Every structure is written in C-alpha cells, then in structure tokens.
Amino acid sequence: MKNIAVERVVKRYLQAFIINDDFIFSNNLLYKSPLEDILAGFCFEKSGLNKDGVYVWCFVQPLYLKSEHIILSYGKRLKGTRGELWLLKNNTNLEETIEELIPLMKDAIDVFLNNVDTPSKFYNYYQDKLVNLRMAEAVTYSAIYSKNKDSKLILENYINILENENIEVDWVKNLLDVAKGLKLIIGNDEAIQNLFQKNIIETKQTIGL
C-alpha cells in the first residue's frame, strides 16, 4: 500500500537519488534503474508500532528467484542515532531526520548495493554467508544464472544440503524438486536462461514492478 508520507519525503528531499543516481520511486521502493535481474535499492517499510514511522531497508532481491512479494532477507535496516525507526510524519524535526538519513543511504549504496547488484556480484558477496536454505538457494541460482564455472558443483552441494533437511516439510521438498529439475538442464544455456527470464518476468509482474 502506498505511504503518502514516504512519497512526500521522496519528492521533496530525495530527488537527488533519482536525478543523479538513476533510481526510480514506486510503491514505497526507491530502486536502481534500469531494473533487469536484481532489484536493488531501499524499501520504506511501514512500522506496525508507530503510524508515523517507517523502517528504511537497504536490500537486494534476485528476481530470477520466483517470488510473489518483496523479500528483505538480503539486506538490513538503516539505523540512526534514534534507532531504526524513522519518523516521516508529524515530526517537527523532519529536515534534521532527513539530513541524518541521506548520508546513510549514500553510504549503503557505495558499501553494499554497488557490490551486490548483479548476479555474479551477489554470488561473490553471499557465497560464504549461507545462513539458511533460502540464502543457499539464492547463491546457487545466482551462480547458475551468471554462468559461474563451478555452477554444477555448487548445485550439487546445494542439493546435498537439501537432502539432509526434513524433506517432509512442503517448502523444503519444493526447493529440492526445483533443484533437481535444474540439474537436468544445467549445461544447456538456452534452457537455463529461458527458465530464469520467465521467473524474472513473472516476479516483476507479481510484485508490481
């Protein structure tokens, strides 16, 4: 749902990101353009505790991982002197708040977003951060999609990880089934690219990009 307070702040204070750094603002997202296979930018997430505040996430989402919603797992909240909640409405010190937020956003672009905004960069950044199955999935898909020379081995290792999990759990079994399907076509670049391009198109449509 569109957050009017966020939209006003972006239009008034954050136009430099759109003009100078080629970002697009839509549906509470400020993301890099052109949008190709990875969504990289900022999500202004409404707080459930304070109707006047938002959490500002710096995140990336591989669109070749089919999804029906925005995933913030590959990112973090920006934290200011008053914590992670940013008051963008009913704030008498709004300009001071924005003056603190903007440098944090610029730093996040340089330190994080610019290092994860392609499939190969995503793989390189996260390959040793496999904290859960979803991260392992994203890293594996990124390796395959970016034609990493070790893609087959990476996929084999991912399948082994899944087979050691409880495959009676539906979503784990689904991850394993998809991975085994990838194994059948890996090496066939056309089939792989067609599959991932289909995921990208469907994910963009579903989450409204």
ChimeraX attribute file (.defattr): number of C-alpha atoms within 10 A of each C-alpha:
attribute: neighborCount
match mode: 1-to-1
recipient: residues
	/A:1	6
	/A:2	11
	/A:3	13
	/A:4	13
	/A:5	16
	/A:6	22
	/A:7	18
	/A:8	13
	/A:9	16
	/A:10	17
	/A:11	12
	/A:12	10
	/A:13	13
	/A:14	17
	/A:15	15
	/A:16	14
	/A:17	19
	/A:18	17
	/A:19	10
	/A:20	8
	/A:21	14
	/A:22	13
	/A:23	22
	/A:24	17
	/A:25	20
	/A:26	13
	/A:27	16
	/A:28	20
	/A:29	23
	/A:30	22
	/A:31	24
	/A:32	24
	/A:33	15
	/A:34	11
	/A:35	14
	/A:36	17
	/A:37	21
	/A:38	21
	/A:39	26
	/A:40	28
	/A:41	26
	/A:42	28
	/A:43	24
	/A:44	20
	/A:45	18
	/A:46	20
	/A:47	14
	/A:48	9
	/A:49	9
	/A:50	11
	/A:51	12
	/A:52	17
	/A:53	22
	/A:54	23
	/A:55	20
	/A:56	22
	/A:57	23
	/A:58	24
	/A:59	25
	/A:60	27
	/A:61	22
	/A:62	26
	/A:63	24
	/A:64	25
	/A:65	18
	/A:66	16
	/A:67	17
	/A:68	13
	/A:69	11
	/A:70	17
	/A:71	14
	/A:72	16
	/A:73	12
	/A:74	18
	/A:75	17
	/A:76	16
	/A:77	18
	/A:78	18
	/A:79	16
	/A:80	13
	/A:81	9
	/A:82	9
	/A:83	10
	/A:84	15
	/A:85	21
	/A:86	24
	/A:87	22
	/A:88	22
	/A:89	17
	/A:90	11
	/A:91	13
	/A:92	10
	/A:93	11
	/A:94	15
	/A:95	13
	/A:96	10
	/A:97	17
	/A:98	17
	/A:99	11
	/A:100	14
	/A:101	17
	/A:102	15
	/A:103	11
	/A:104	15
	/A:105	19
	/A:106	14
	/A:107	11
	/A:108	19
	/A:109	21
	/A:110	10
	/A:111	11
	/A:112	19
	/A:113	24
	/A:114	15
	/A:115	14
	/A:116	24
	/A:117	22
	/A:118	20
	/A:119	24
	/A:120	18
	/A:121	17
	/A:122	24
	/A:123	23
	/A:124	16
	/A:125	14
	/A:126	17
	/A:127	17
	/A:128	10
	/A:129	12
	/A:130	13
	/A:131	9
	/A:132	8
	/A:133	15
	/A:134	15
	/A:135	16
	/A:136	24
	/A:137	20
	/A:138	22
	/A:139	27
	/A:140	24
	/A:141	24
	/A:142	25
	/A:143	24
	/A:144	25
	/A:145	22
	/A:146	16
	/A:147	18
	/A:148	15
	/A:149	10
	/A:150	10
	/A:151	19
	/A:152	18
	/A:153	11
	/A:154	19
	/A:155	23
	/A:156	15
	/A:157	14
	/A:158	20
	/A:159	21
	/A:160	12
	/A:161	13
	/A:162	20
	/A:163	13
	/A:164	8
	/A:165	13
	/A:166	11
	/A:167	15
	/A:168	9
	/A:169	9
	/A:170	10
	/A:171	11
	/A:172	16
	/A:173	16
	/A:174	13
	/A:175	18
	/A:176	21
	/A:177	15
	/A:178	11
	/A:179	19
	/A:180	15
	/A:181	11
	/A:182	19
	/A:183	14
	/A:184	9
	/A:185	13
	/A:186	18
	/A:187	14
	/A:188	10
	/A:189	13
	/A:190	10
	/A:191	13
	/A:192	17
	/A:193	16
	/A:194	11
	/A:195	15
	/A:196	19
	/A:197	17
	/A:198	14
	/A:199	19
	/A:200	21
	/A:201	16
	/A:202	17
	/A:203	21
	/A:204	20
	/A:205	11
	/A:206	14
	/A:207	12
	/A:208	12
	/A:209	12
